[in-house]
């Protein structure tokens, strides 16, 4: 099960600073346990999700 939320970094600068968002898109997994910067292939995103869950 995966829950995802989209946040506009320019509208929520405190949240963007909290997770050190420097580029868009940036995917933060489990409050920083994992992170993907840029548009990546599905396999790369899945691999980072799995890594962050361990």
N, C-alpha and C positions, 0 to 999 in steps of 0.2 A: 504494500500500500504506500502510495506517495501522495503527499499534499504539497502543492506548489502555490506560491503567491508571487505576483509581479508588483514591483515597486518602482516608481519613477524617481531616480536618484536626485534629480534637480528639485523635486517637490518635497523630498524628505532628506535634507542634507545631514541631519544628525544620524540617521540610520546609515546613510552612505558612508559617513566618517567612521561609524562604529565598525563596519565591515570592510573598511579601506577600499571602497569601490573607486577605481581609477579609470575604468573603461567600461563600455557598454557593448554587448551584454556581458554580465558577470553573474554567475550562478553561485550562490553561497549555500552550502549544504549543512544542515544541522548546526546552525549558529556558528559556523566557521570550522567545523570538523573536516570539511572538504570545500574545494573551490574550483570552478572552471571559469576561465577568462576567455571571452570571445565565443563565436559560433563554432562549435566543434561537432564532429560526427557523433551520431547516437552512441556508437560503441565506446567512445572516449567518455561521454557523460555517464554512461552506465558503469564503466570501470571506476570512475571517481566516486559515484554513489556507493558502490560496493566497498571501496576502500574506506570511505568515511563511516560506514556502518560497523566496521570491525574495530 
